[in-house]
């Protein structure tokens, strides 16, 4: 053997590493099989894409929020449900309406898988392998692919924003965060994080791009679209099963003073996120915290949206400084257990575990993280 042959090659393959790699592949494959059975077996395949598909055909006609026209188009390919996307969002995916629905669903699902894999590749500080394993065992992630939901693209835009922020591209990060307008109710944590860390360039750029996108909606759909949009959001059918939602609204819905309980709890979460982002030095951790807070603060969310929790759960699991019980809770939340609790008779337990995990993670970060590291990182990004 040549003396220039790498030492690793000369020693041969470490059987322990090979065994670990095989075990990980088998574990991931098993997770995908289990979740495909759970998610695709629900019998709602492509249901959400159907609304995007129909809405994209109406975008630009002035009838985007015409429930009768939307229902007629949706019934061609499945059940009719309300579409609550902004005109710029519906018009932005208009290309799918040029395809037959089965092809559009295949393209959309393929793009969703690609988006989630990119998230695993770019999220700062998180183990890529850990993210992949968590993704394969995540019922919400597989469920969003089955439904044809757009959570994967929201998470992609968010991850790119965090990555650009980590690399020092403050203004480009603002552009990426602005694209989270596609599901803006999940993006509540973004401005809190940016203001807490004094990332003014990112905040300003994101605000300008967001206003431009909203302005373009008037060009696409006319001046009256906000009235139709509000009417759609106000429909009782737009947010069914509130008590099952994996957020503060769902948890508080059982109280006779639900609005007040939700408001008080939301204020506490916002304060914790603010304090945590002031002290966290890692952009990846701060971003994961902001995304997870968007999930529980959002007023409209379901099982598939829990995919947003994966980065924070993985970062918590891989942290050796974190208490073992909190890491174990993070591990539970990336398994099918959370989804099964939410849909099979114990939603209160699932909501409590999810919200408790996010709140406790934020509380720990706000107490133990290094504030000086956050100031230095902020200075590097905005300098």
C-alpha positions as CSV (number, residue, x, y, z in Angstrom):
1,X,0.0,0.0,0.0
2,X,1.3,3.4,-0.9
3,X,2.7,5.5,2.0
4,X,0.6,8.4,0.7
5,X,-2.6,6.4,1.3
6,X,-4.7,8.2,4.0
7,X,-4.4,6.7,7.5
8,X,-8.1,6.1,7.6
9,X,-8.0,4.0,4.5
10,X,-5.0,2.0,5.7
11,X,-6.7,1.1,8.9
12,X,-9.9,0.1,7.2
13,X,-13.5,1.0,8.0
14,X,-14.3,1.2,11.7
15,X,-17.0,-1.5,12.2
16,X,-18.5,0.5,15.1
17,X,-19.0,3.6,12.8
18,X,-20.4,1.3,10.1
19,X,-22.8,-0.3,12.5
20,X,-23.9,3.1,13.8
21,X,-24.5,4.3,10.2
22,X,-26.6,1.3,9.3
23,X,-28.6,1.7,12.5
24,X,-29.3,5.3,11.8
25,X,-30.4,4.5,8.2
26,X,-32.7,1.7,9.4
27,X,-34.0,4.0,12.2
28,X,-34.8,6.8,9.8
29,X,-36.4,4.4,7.3
30,X,-38.5,2.9,10.1
31,X,-39.6,6.4,11.2
32,X,-40.7,7.3,7.7
33,X,-42.6,4.1,7.3
34,X,-44.5,4.6,10.6
35,X,-45.3,8.2,9.8
36,X,-46.3,7.5,6.2
37,X,-48.8,4.9,7.6
38,X,-50.1,7.4,10.1
39,X,-50.2,10.5,7.9
40,X,-51.2,9.1,4.5
41,X,-53.6,6.7,6.2
42,X,-55.7,9.7,7.4
43,X,-57.3,9.8,4.0
44,X,-56.8,13.6,3.5
45,X,-54.1,13.4,0.9
46,X,-53.7,16.7,-1.1
47,X,-56.6,18.4,0.7
48,X,-54.7,21.6,1.5
49,X,-53.0,21.7,-1.9
50,X,-56.5,21.6,-3.4
51,X,-57.3,25.0,-1.8
52,X,-54.0,26.5,-3.0
53,X,-54.5,25.1,-6.4
54,X,-58.0,26.6,-6.7
55,X,-57.0,29.9,-5.2
56,X,-54.1,30.3,-7.5
57,X,-56.5,29.9,-10.5
58,X,-58.6,32.8,-9.1
59,X,-55.7,35.0,-8.1
60,X,-55.7,38.1,-10.3
61,X,-59.3,37.8,-11.3
62,X,-60.8,39.8,-8.5
63,X,-62.6,36.7,-7.2
64,X,-60.0,35.2,-4.9
65,X,-62.3,35.4,-1.9
66,X,-65.5,34.5,-3.7
67,X,-66.5,31.5,-1.7
68,X,-68.8,30.2,-4.4
69,X,-66.2,30.4,-7.2
70,X,-63.6,28.8,-4.9
71,X,-65.9,26.0,-3.9
72,X,-66.7,25.2,-7.5
73,X,-63.0,24.8,-8.4
74,X,-62.1,22.9,-5.2
75,X,-64.9,20.3,-5.7
76,X,-63.3,19.3,-9.0
77,X,-60.5,17.7,-7.0
78,X,-61.7,17.1,-3.5
79,X,-63.5,18.7,-0.5
80,X,-64.0,22.4,-0.3
81,X,-62.2,24.4,2.5
82,X,-61.6,28.0,3.1
83,X,-58.4,29.5,1.6
84,X,-56.8,32.2,3.8
85,X,-53.8,33.1,1.8
86,X,-53.0,36.7,0.8
87,X,-53.3,37.6,-3.0
88,X,-49.5,37.8,-3.4
89,X,-49.1,34.3,-1.9
90,X,-51.8,32.7,-4.1
91,X,-50.5,34.4,-7.2
92,X,-47.0,33.4,-6.3
93,X,-47.8,29.7,-6.7
94,X,-49.9,30.2,-9.9
95,X,-47.7,27.9,-11.8
96,X,-49.2,24.9,-10.1
97,X,-52.6,25.8,-11.6
98,X,-51.2,25.2,-15.1
99,X,-50.7,21.5,-14.3
100,X,-53.2,18.7,-13.9
101,X,-54.0,18.4,-10.2
102,X,-52.2,14.9,-9.7
103,X,-49.0,16.3,-11.3
104,X,-49.3,19.5,-9.3
105,X,-49.6,17.4,-6.1
106,X,-46.5,15.3,-7.0
107,X,-44.5,18.5,-7.8
108,X,-45.6,20.2,-4.6
109,X,-44.8,17.2,-2.4
110,X,-41.4,16.8,-4.0
111,X,-40.7,20.5,-3.5
112,X,-41.8,20.2,0.1
113,X,-39.4,17.3,0.8
114,X,-36.6,19.3,-0.9
115,X,-37.4,22.3,1.3
116,X,-37.2,20.3,4.5
117,X,-33.9,18.8,3.5
118,X,-32.5,22.2,2.8
119,X,-33.6,23.3,6.3
120,X,-31.7,20.4,7.7
121,X,-28.6,21.4,5.7
122,X,-28.5,25.2,6.5
123,X,-29.8,25.6,10.1
124,X,-26.9,27.1,12.0
125,X,-25.6,25.2,15.0
126,X,-27.9,22.2,14.7
127,X,-26.7,18.7,13.9
128,X,-27.6,17.9,10.3
129,X,-27.9,14.2,11.2
130,X,-30.0,15.0,14.2
131,X,-32.4,17.1,12.1
132,X,-32.7,14.4,9.5
133,X,-33.5,11.8,12.1
134,X,-36.0,14.1,13.8
135,X,-37.6,14.9,10.4
136,X,-38.0,11.2,9.6
137,X,-39.7,10.5,12.9
138,X,-41.9,13.6,12.8
139,X,-45.5,12.8,12.1
140,X,-46.3,16.6,11.5
141,X,-43.6,16.7,8.8
142,X,-44.9,13.7,6.9
143,X,-48.5,14.9,7.5
144,X,-47.8,18.3,5.8
145,X,-46.4,16.4,2.8
146,X,-49.5,14.2,2.7
147,X,-51.8,17.2,2.9
148,X,-49.9,19.3,0.5
149,X,-49.5,22.1,3.1
150,X,-47.1,25.0,2.7
151,X,-45.4,24.9,6.2
152,X,-42.2,23.4,4.6
153,X,-41.8,26.5,2.5
154,X,-42.4,28.8,5.4
155,X,-39.8,26.9,7.4
156,X,-37.4,27.1,4.4
157,X,-37.7,30.9,4.2
158,X,-37.2,31.2,8.0
159,X,-34.1,28.9,7.9
160,X,-32.6,30.9,5.0
161,X,-33.2,34.1,7.0
162,X,-31.4,32.6,10.1
163,X,-28.6,31.3,7.9
164,X,-28.1,34.7,6.2
165,X,-28.2,36.4,9.5
166,X,-25.6,34.1,10.9
167,X,-23.3,34.8,7.8
168,X,-23.7,38.5,8.2
169,X,-26.0,39.2,5.3
170,X,-28.4,41.4,7.4
171,X,-30.5,42.9,4.5
172,X,-30.8,39.6,2.6
173,X,-32.0,38.0,5.8
174,X,-34.7,40.6,6.0
175,X,-35.8,39.7,2.5
176,X,-36.0,36.0,3.5
177,X,-37.9,36.7,6.6
178,X,-40.4,38.8,4.6
179,X,-41.2,35.8,2.6
180,X,-42.6,34.2,5.7
181,X,-45.6,36.3,4.9
182,X,-47.0,33.1,3.3
183,X,-48.0,32.1,6.8
184,X,-47.5,35.4,8.7
185,X,-49.4,34.3,11.8
186,X,-46.5,31.9,12.6
187,X,-44.0,34.7,12.2
188,X,-44.8,36.7,15.3
189,X,-41.4,35.7,16.8
190,X,-39.4,37.3,14.0
191,X,-39.8,41.0,14.9
192,X,-39.4,40.2,18.6
193,X,-36.1,38.4,18.0
194,X,-34.8,41.2,15.7
195,X,-35.7,44.0,18.0
196,X,-34.3,42.2,21.1
197,X,-31.0,41.7,19.3
198,X,-31.0,45.2,17.7
199,X,-30.8,43.9,14.2
200,X,-32.2,47.1,12.7
201,X,-31.0,46.5,9.1
202,X,-32.7,43.2,8.9
203,X,-35.9,44.5,10.6
204,X,-36.1,47.6,8.3
205,X,-35.4,45.6,5.1
206,X,-37.9,42.9,6.1
207,X,-40.6,45.6,6.8
208,X,-40.0,47.3,3.5
209,X,-40.2,44.1,1.5
210,X,-43.3,43.0,3.5
211,X,-45.1,46.3,2.7
212,X,-44.1,45.9,-1.0
213,X,-45.6,42.5,-1.1
214,X,-48.8,43.7,0.5
215,X,-48.9,46.6,-1.9
216,X,-48.5,44.2,-4.8
217,X,-51.6,42.3,-3.5
218,X,-53.7,45.4,-4.5
219,X,-52.2,45.3,-8.0
220,X,-53.1,41.6,-8.3
221,X,-56.5,41.5,-6.7
222,X,-57.8,45.1,-6.7
223,X,-58.6,47.6,-3.9
224,X,-61.3,45.6,-2.2
225,X,-59.4,42.4,-1.4
226,X,-58.9,43.2,2.3
227,X,-62.6,43.1,2.9
228,X,-63.0,39.7,1.3
229,X,-59.9,38.5,3.1
230,X,-61.2,39.6,6.5
231,X,-64.6,38.0,5.7
232,X,-62.9,34.7,5.0
233,X,-60.9,34.8,8.2
234,X,-64.0,35.6,10.2
235,X,-65.9,32.6,8.9
236,X,-66.6,30.1,11.7
237,X,-65.5,27.3,9.3
238,X,-62.0,28.8,8.9
239,X,-60.6,27.6,12.2
240,X,-62.4,24.3,13.1
241,X,-61.3,22.3,16.1
242,X,-59.8,25.1,18.2
243,X,-59.4,22.9,21.2
244,X,-57.1,20.7,19.2
245,X,-54.7,23.5,18.1
246,X,-51.1,23.1,19.3
247,X,-50.9,26.6,20.6
248,X,-52.0,28.9,23.5
249,X,-55.4,29.5,21.8
250,X,-56.1,25.8,21.9
251,X,-54.9,25.4,25.5
252,X,-56.9,28.4,26.7
253,X,-60.1,27.4,24.8
254,X,-61.3,25.3,27.7
255,X,-61.4,28.3,30.1
256,X,-64.5,30.4,30.5
257,X,-62.2,33.4,30.1
258,X,-60.3,32.0,27.1
259,X,-59.3,35.4,25.6
260,X,-57.9,36.8,28.8
261,X,-56.1,33.5,29.6
262,X,-54.5,33.4,26.2
263,X,-53.6,37.1,26.3
264,X,-51.8,36.7,29.7
265,X,-50.0,33.6,28.6
266,X,-49.0,35.2,25.3
267,X,-47.6,38.2,27.2
268,X,-45.5,35.8,29.3
269,X,-44.2,34.0,26.2
270,X,-43.3,37.3,24.5
271,X,-41.4,38.5,27.6
272,X,-39.5,35.2,27.8
273,X,-38.6,35.3,24.1
274,X,-37.4,38.8,24.4
275,X,-35.2,38.0,27.4
276,X,-33.9,34.9,25.8
277,X,-33.0,36.6,22.5
278,X,-31.2,39.3,24.4
279,X,-28.9,36.8,26.0
280,X,-28.6,34.0,23.4
281,X,-25.3,34.2,21.4
282,X,-26.2,31.6,18.8
283,X,-28.3,32.9,15.9
284,X,-29.5,29.3,15.2
285,X,-30.8,28.9,18.8
286,X,-32.4,32.3,18.9
287,X,-34.1,31.6,15.5
288,X,-35.3,28.2,16.6
289,X,-36.8,29.9,19.7
290,X,-38.5,32.6,17.7
291,X,-40.0,30.1,15.3
292,X,-41.3,27.9,18.1
293,X,-42.8,30.9,19.8
294,X,-44.5,31.8,16.5
295,X,-46.1,28.3,16.6
296,X,-47.6,28.7,20.1
297,X,-48.5,32.4,19.7
298,X,-50.2,31.9,16.3
299,X,-53.9,32.1,16.5
300,X,-54.4,29.4,13.8
301,X,-52.4,26.2,13.7
302,X,-52.7,22.4,13.5
303,X,-50.6,19.3,13.7
304,X,-48.6,19.9,10.5
305,X,-47.4,23.2,11.9
306,X,-45.6,21.4,14.7
307,X,-42.9,20.7,12.2
308,X,-41.6,24.2,13.1
309,X,-40.6,22.8,16.5
310,X,-38.0,20.4,15.1
311,X,-35.0,22.8,15.1
312,X,-35.5,23.9,18.8
313,X,-36.0,20.3,19.8
314,X,-32.9,19.1,18.1
315,X,-30.8,22.0,19.5
316,X,-32.0,21.2,23.0
317,X,-31.4,17.4,22.6
318,X,-27.8,18.0,21.4
319,X,-26.9,20.4,24.2
320,X,-25.0,18.7,26.9
321,X,-25.5,21.7,29.2
322,X,-29.3,21.2,29.2
323,X,-31.0,19.1,31.9
324,X,-31.5,15.5,30.9
325,X,-35.3,15.7,31.6
326,X,-35.7,18.7,29.2
327,X,-33.7,16.9,26.5
328,X,-35.9,13.9,27.0
329,X,-39.0,16.0,26.6
330,X,-37.6,17.4,23.3
331,X,-37.0,13.9,22.1
332,X,-40.6,13.0,22.9
333,X,-41.9,15.9,20.9
334,X,-40.2,14.8,17.7
335,X,-41.8,11.4,17.8
336,X,-45.3,10.5,16.8
337,X,-46.3,10.7,20.5
338,X,-47.2,14.5,20.2
339,X,-49.5,14.0,17.2
340,X,-51.1,11.0,18.8
341,X,-51.8,12.9,21.9
342,X,-53.3,15.9,20.0
343,X,-55.7,13.8,17.9
344,X,-56.5,10.7,20.0
345,X,-58.3,12.0,23.1
346,X,-55.5,13.8,25.0
347,X,-55.0,17.2,23.3
348,X,-54.6,18.9,26.7
349,X,-51.6,16.8,27.5
350,X,-50.0,17.4,24.1
351,X,-50.6,21.1,24.3
352,X,-49.2,21.3,27.8
353,X,-46.1,19.3,26.8
354,X,-45.4,21.4,23.7
355,X,-46.0,24.8,25.3
356,X,-44.3,23.8,28.5
357,X,-41.2,22.7,26.5
358,X,-40.9,26.0,24.6
359,X,-41.5,28.1,27.7
360,X,-39.0,26.1,29.9
361,X,-36.4,26.3,27.1
362,X,-36.9,30.1,26.9
363,X,-36.7,30.5,30.6
364,X,-33.5,28.5,30.8
365,X,-32.0,30.5,28.0
366,X,-33.0,33.8,29.6
367,X,-31.3,32.8,32.8
368,X,-28.2,30.9,31.8
369,X,-27.2,32.2,28.4
370,X,-24.4,34.7,28.0
371,X,-25.6,38.3,27.3
372,X,-22.2,39.5,26.2
373,X,-22.1,36.9,23.4
374,X,-25.4,38.2,22.1
375,X,-24.2,41.8,22.0
376,X,-21.0,40.8,20.2
377,X,-22.9,38.7,17.7
378,X,-25.4,41.6,17.1
379,X,-22.5,44.0,16.5
380,X,-20.9,41.7,14.0
381,X,-24.1,41.2,12.0
382,X,-25.1,44.9,11.9
383,X,-21.7,46.5,11.8
